[in-house]
């Protein structure tokens, strides 16, 4: 049996175990999707949104990309944000990075990685904005601080989208948060970047 075929076997075991615990689980799940949270996270396979916050499927709407970047020309990300806000009426957007992020680490180096270099330029910009602070750090500390600063910058980018600004102008309840995850211990950290209005964005 190939590794791919084994995934189907694992799926059957998983579905059976879920039904054993709750025979109506999939019936209920298939009827509606009504999450309160949009999670914008890193594509890293070690950072699964639902598991980190211990919520079942259907509770978190998820968008992931390399280094949890929000770019104003990324129609994929913007479409997810719009659907989450205007259709699902989510109340919280969480931008969650993680320490030791490979994308952030790569952005600090000058290696030629090909196509991805264009994506990493966005993180290089964050590094440039905070050059004075980062120059005081080295090694792991520098990488991890840039991981934090990148989350904070992406929270602001979310808040600056026309979609979020429109929601706030219509008095829709919407909070944008910046978190970071420590893979070494499984713990989330709030970066104290919580914005719920355009006035708060301006003052942040």
Buried (B, 14 or more C-beta within 10 A) or exposed (E): EEEEEEEEEEEEEEEEEBEEEEEEBEEEBEEEEEBBBBBBBBEBEEBBBBEBBEBEEBBBBBBBBBBBBBBEEBEEBBEBBBBBBEEBBBBBBBBBBBBBBBBBBBBBEEEEEEEEBEBBEBBBEBBEEBEEEBEEEEEEEBBBBBBBBBBBBBBBBBBEBEBBBEBBEEEBEBBBBBBBBEEEEEEEBEBEBBBBBBEBBEEE
